[in-house]
Amino acid sequence: MGNAKVIVAGSINMDVVVRAARHPRPGETLLGQSVQFFAGGKGANQAIAAHRLGARATLIARVGDDSFGGSLRAFVSQEGLDTQRVLATGGASGTALITVADSGENTIVVVPGANGALSPVDVEVDIEPGDVLVSQCEIPAQAIEYFFVRGKRPGALTLLNAAPARPLAPALAAAVDILVVNESELATLAGTAVGARDTGTVIAAARSLQSAIGNVVVTLGERGVVACLGPVVKTVPGRRVEAVADTTGAGDGFVGALAARLAAGEPLAQALVFANAAASICVERPGAAASMPTMAEVLAVL
């Protein structure tokens, strides 16, 4: 332990971010303030977050043969990540259309594109004891299940960010060591209402998932984190941030930071505190992958 790898199998998208005073109502056309293009996708964001925080990170992903595909590969390369496992496939790259209101709240429509072509064959990589395998629900479930089941044989740790939320097959759930979800994802997976500010309902819902997955971590935005780690409940208070640019990428910053600290050999309960601080930095600046913090920045707020 201590120098294990973070291997992320997941999505890579071009995020088209539009800023507007507020979100449009159905059927309404609004004039926006600006449009920007950022490399994103949960897989890329989480791999970049882990890499910036000192982990030996690998990204396994697929891009299209369109102009976005070339831009995405170039961005990953510029970040210092190896692009050997960022594979090209015919058709469009994954694209996310993101509207950010002046309030900082965002709405996102993701078109998977090439991400839907990521297969079990693509995730055949060298896995060693102590490596941290990370995935999300923006790629096919069979690829995630194969990746995790195969990774657990040599003793890797598996971390699933179930976003966007969808039912998990029993074989996949059984291969997950740590589940990370937000409130809405938790409600979907648990099939129960979760109170916006009721920690009791959050814990009850997380507990209901523990028959399948032993460690359930729930991110609550500005209210921090509630985690059911086996029989123990750990809460991490939120960190107040002065200016909220937008919340895009905060969850990915959390997951990437958590994976980086686990690969460094830090205990899960301690790694949650670090990851919470990293996520709070992401909301202070625009973009998803672009907003991921460095180790020095996280240590400064801790």
C-alpha positions as CSV (number, residue, x, y, z in Angstrom):
1,M,0.0,0.0,0.0
2,G,1.0,3.6,-0.3
3,N,2.0,3.6,-4.0
4,A,-1.1,1.8,-5.4
5,K,-2.7,2.9,-8.7
6,V,-6.1,4.5,-9.2
7,I,-7.6,3.0,-12.3
8,V,-10.8,4.7,-13.6
9,A,-13.0,3.1,-16.1
10,G,-15.6,5.6,-17.1
11,S,-17.0,8.3,-19.3
12,I,-15.3,11.2,-21.1
13,N,-17.5,14.0,-22.5
14,M,-17.3,17.4,-24.0
15,D,-19.2,19.6,-21.6
16,V,-21.0,22.5,-23.3
17,V,-21.7,24.9,-20.5
18,V,-24.2,27.7,-21.0
19,R,-24.7,30.4,-18.3
20,A,-28.1,32.0,-17.9
21,A,-29.8,34.1,-15.3
22,R,-32.1,31.1,-14.5
23,H,-33.2,27.8,-16.0
24,P,-35.7,28.0,-18.8
25,R,-39.2,26.7,-18.3
26,P,-40.6,24.0,-20.7
27,G,-41.2,25.6,-24.1
28,E,-39.4,28.8,-23.2
29,T,-36.3,30.3,-25.0
30,L,-33.9,32.3,-22.9
31,L,-30.9,34.4,-23.9
32,G,-27.8,33.0,-22.3
33,Q,-24.8,35.0,-21.1
34,S,-22.0,32.8,-22.3
35,V,-21.0,29.4,-23.7
36,Q,-17.8,27.5,-22.8
37,F,-16.4,24.0,-23.8
38,F,-14.8,21.9,-21.1
39,A,-13.4,18.4,-21.1
40,G,-15.6,16.4,-18.7
41,G,-17.4,13.2,-18.1
42,K,-17.3,11.5,-14.7
43,G,-14.5,9.1,-15.6
44,A,-12.2,11.8,-16.9
45,N,-13.0,14.2,-14.1
46,Q,-12.3,11.6,-11.4
47,A,-9.1,10.4,-13.0
48,I,-7.8,14.0,-13.4
49,A,-8.8,14.8,-9.7
50,A,-6.9,11.7,-8.5
51,H,-3.9,12.6,-10.7
52,R,-3.7,16.2,-9.5
53,L,-3.7,14.9,-6.0
54,G,-0.7,12.8,-6.5
55,A,-2.1,9.4,-7.5
56,R,-0.7,7.2,-10.3
57,A,-3.9,7.4,-12.3
58,T,-5.0,5.6,-15.4
59,L,-8.2,6.4,-17.4
60,I,-10.0,3.8,-19.5
61,A,-12.5,5.4,-21.8
62,R,-13.8,5.8,-25.4
63,V,-14.1,8.9,-27.5
64,G,-15.7,9.3,-30.9
65,D,-13.9,10.0,-34.2
66,D,-15.4,13.5,-34.3
67,S,-13.6,16.8,-33.5
68,F,-14.6,16.6,-29.9
69,G,-12.7,13.2,-29.7
70,G,-9.4,14.8,-30.7
71,S,-9.9,17.7,-28.3
72,L,-10.7,15.3,-25.4
73,R,-7.6,13.1,-26.0
74,A,-5.4,16.3,-26.2
75,F,-6.8,17.5,-22.9
76,V,-6.2,14.3,-21.1
77,S,-2.6,14.2,-22.5
78,Q,-2.0,17.8,-21.4
79,E,-3.1,16.9,-17.9
80,G,-0.3,14.4,-17.8
81,L,-2.5,11.3,-17.9
82,D,-1.6,8.4,-20.2
83,T,-4.0,8.3,-23.2
84,Q,-3.1,4.7,-24.3
85,R,-6.4,3.5,-22.8
86,V,-8.5,6.4,-24.2
87,L,-9.7,4.5,-27.3
88,A,-11.3,5.8,-30.5
89,T,-14.6,4.4,-31.7
90,G,-16.8,5.4,-34.7
91,G,-19.5,8.1,-34.2
92,A,-19.9,11.0,-31.8
93,S,-18.0,11.5,-28.5
94,G,-20.0,11.8,-25.3
95,T,-21.5,15.2,-24.9
96,A,-23.0,16.9,-21.9
97,L,-25.2,20.0,-22.3
98,I,-25.1,21.9,-19.0
99,T,-27.1,25.0,-18.0
100,V,-25.7,27.0,-15.0
101,A,-28.1,29.5,-13.5
102,D,-26.9,32.6,-11.6
103,S,-27.8,30.7,-8.4
104,G,-25.1,28.2,-9.1
105,E,-27.5,25.4,-9.7
106,N,-27.1,23.3,-12.8
107,T,-29.1,21.1,-15.0
108,I,-27.4,18.5,-17.2
109,V,-28.4,16.4,-20.2
110,V,-25.7,13.8,-21.1
111,V,-25.6,12.0,-24.5
112,P,-23.3,9.0,-24.0
113,G,-22.1,8.6,-27.5
114,A,-18.8,6.6,-27.6
115,N,-19.1,6.0,-23.9
116,G,-21.7,3.4,-24.7
117,A,-19.2,1.3,-26.6
118,L,-16.8,0.7,-23.6
119,S,-16.6,-3.1,-23.3
120,P,-15.3,-5.7,-20.9
121,V,-12.3,-6.2,-23.3
122,D,-11.4,-2.5,-22.8
123,V,-11.0,-2.9,-19.0
124,E,-8.4,-5.8,-19.3
125,V,-5.5,-4.0,-17.5
126,D,-2.9,-5.0,-15.0
127,I,-4.3,-4.8,-11.5
128,E,-2.3,-5.2,-8.3
129,P,-3.2,-5.7,-4.6
130,G,-4.2,-2.3,-3.1
131,D,-5.1,-0.6,-6.4
132,V,-8.3,1.4,-6.3
133,L,-10.7,0.7,-9.2
134,V,-13.2,3.5,-9.8
135,S,-16.3,3.6,-12.1
136,Q,-19.6,5.4,-12.5
137,C,-22.9,4.6,-14.3
138,E,-22.2,6.6,-17.5
139,I,-20.7,3.4,-19.1
140,P,-22.3,0.0,-19.8
141,A,-23.0,-2.0,-16.6
142,Q,-21.4,-5.2,-17.9
143,A,-18.0,-3.4,-18.4
144,I,-18.2,-2.1,-14.8
145,E,-19.1,-5.5,-13.4
146,Y,-16.3,-7.3,-15.3
147,F,-13.8,-4.6,-14.2
148,F,-14.7,-4.9,-10.5
149,V,-15.1,-8.7,-10.3
150,R,-11.7,-9.2,-12.1
151,G,-10.1,-6.5,-9.9
152,K,-11.1,-8.0,-6.6
153,R,-9.3,-11.3,-7.3
154,P,-5.8,-9.8,-6.8
155,G,-7.1,-7.7,-3.9
156,A,-8.0,-4.3,-5.4
157,L,-10.5,-2.0,-3.7
158,T,-13.6,-1.1,-5.8
159,L,-15.4,2.3,-5.6
160,L,-18.6,2.9,-7.5
161,N,-20.1,6.3,-8.0
162,A,-23.7,5.3,-8.9
163,A,-24.3,8.4,-11.0
164,P,-26.6,8.6,-12.8
165,A,-28.5,6.3,-10.5
166,R,-29.8,3.0,-11.9
167,P,-30.6,-0.4,-10.3
168,L,-27.5,-2.4,-9.7
169,A,-27.4,-6.1,-10.6
170,P,-26.7,-8.3,-7.6
171,A,-23.3,-9.4,-9.1
172,L,-22.2,-5.8,-9.5
173,A,-23.3,-4.8,-6.1
174,A,-21.5,-7.7,-4.5
175,A,-18.3,-6.5,-6.2
176,V,-18.5,-3.0,-4.8
177,D,-16.5,-2.2,-1.7
178,I,-17.5,1.5,-1.4
179,L,-20.6,3.1,-2.9
180,V,-20.7,6.9,-3.3
181,V,-24.0,8.7,-4.1
182,N,-25.7,12.0,-3.5
183,E,-29.2,12.4,-2.0
184,S,-31.2,11.9,-5.2
185,E,-29.1,8.9,-6.2
186,L,-29.5,7.4,-2.7
187,A,-33.3,7.8,-2.9
188,T,-33.4,6.1,-6.3
189,L,-31.3,3.1,-5.2
190,A,-33.0,2.7,-1.9
191,G,-36.5,3.3,-3.3
192,T,-37.4,5.6,-0.5
193,A,-37.8,9.3,0.1
194,V,-34.8,11.1,1.6
195,G,-35.4,14.3,3.5
196,A,-33.5,17.4,2.2
197,R,-32.2,18.2,5.6
198,D,-33.1,15.1,7.6
199,T,-29.9,13.1,8.3
200,G,-32.0,10.4,9.9
201,T,-33.7,9.5,6.6
202,V,-30.3,9.6,4.8
203,I,-28.8,7.1,7.3
204,A,-31.8,4.9,7.1
205,A,-31.7,4.8,3.3
206,A,-27.9,4.2,3.3
207,R,-28.4,1.4,5.9
208,S,-30.9,-0.3,3.6
209,L,-28.2,-0.7,0.9
210,Q,-25.7,-2.2,3.3
211,S,-27.0,-5.7,2.9
212,A,-25.5,-5.6,-0.6
213,I,-22.6,-3.0,-0.1
214,G,-20.8,-2.6,3.2
215,N,-19.7,1.0,2.9
216,V,-22.2,3.6,1.7
217,V,-21.0,7.2,1.4
218,V,-23.6,10.0,0.8
219,T,-22.5,13.4,-0.3
220,L,-24.8,16.2,0.8
221,G,-23.2,19.3,-1.0
222,E,-22.8,22.2,1.4
223,R,-23.9,20.0,4.3
224,G,-20.9,17.7,4.0
225,V,-20.9,13.9,4.0
226,V,-22.7,11.1,5.9
227,A,-21.1,7.7,5.6
228,C,-22.2,4.3,6.9
229,L,-19.0,2.4,7.2
230,G,-20.0,-1.1,8.3
231,P,-21.7,-0.6,11.6
232,V,-20.2,2.9,12.1
233,V,-21.8,6.2,11.0
234,K,-19.3,9.0,10.2
235,T,-20.4,12.5,9.4
236,V,-18.1,15.2,7.9
237,P,-19.4,18.7,8.2
238,G,-19.6,20.9,5.0
239,R,-17.1,23.6,4.4
240,R,-18.5,27.1,3.7
241,V,-17.2,28.5,0.5
242,E,-17.3,32.2,-0.3
243,A,-18.2,32.3,-3.9
244,V,-19.9,29.5,-5.7
245,A,-19.0,29.4,-9.4
246,D,-21.1,26.3,-10.1
247,T,-21.5,22.8,-8.6
248,T,-20.5,20.9,-11.8
249,G,-17.7,18.5,-10.9
250,A,-17.8,18.7,-7.1
251,G,-19.0,15.1,-6.8
252,D,-16.3,14.0,-9.2
253,G,-13.7,15.9,-7.2
254,F,-14.8,14.1,-4.1
255,V,-14.6,10.7,-5.7
256,G,-11.2,11.3,-7.3
257,A,-9.8,12.7,-4.0
258,L,-11.2,9.8,-2.1
259,A,-9.6,7.3,-4.5
260,A,-6.3,9.1,-4.4
261,R,-6.1,9.0,-0.6
262,L,-7.2,5.3,-0.4
263,A,-4.5,4.4,-2.9
264,A,-2.0,6.3,-0.7
265,G,-3.0,3.9,2.1
266,E,-5.2,6.3,4.1
267,P,-8.1,4.8,6.1
268,L,-11.5,5.4,4.6
269,A,-12.8,7.5,7.5
270,Q,-9.8,9.9,7.2
271,A,-9.9,9.9,3.4
272,L,-13.5,11.2,3.6
273,V,-12.4,14.4,5.4
274,F,-9.8,15.1,2.7
275,A,-12.3,14.3,-0.1
276,N,-14.9,16.7,1.4
277,A,-12.4,19.5,1.4
278,A,-11.4,18.8,-2.2
279,A,-15.0,18.9,-3.4
280,S,-15.6,22.3,-1.7
281,I,-12.8,23.8,-3.8
282,C,-14.3,22.5,-7.0
283,V,-17.5,24.7,-6.5
284,E,-15.4,27.8,-6.3
285,R,-14.4,27.8,-9.9
286,P,-15.9,27.0,-13.3
287,G,-15.8,23.8,-15.3
288,A,-15.6,20.1,-14.2
289,A,-12.2,18.6,-15.0
290,A,-10.7,22.1,-15.0
291,S,-11.9,22.8,-11.5
292,M,-10.1,19.8,-9.8
293,P,-7.8,21.0,-7.1
294,T,-4.1,20.2,-6.4
295,M,-2.7,18.7,-3.2
296,A,-1.4,22.1,-2.0
297,E,-4.9,23.7,-2.5
298,V,-6.6,20.9,-0.4
299,L,-4.0,21.0,2.4
300,A,-4.4,24.8,2.5
301,V,-8.2,24.5,3.4
302,L,-7.6,21.6,5.7
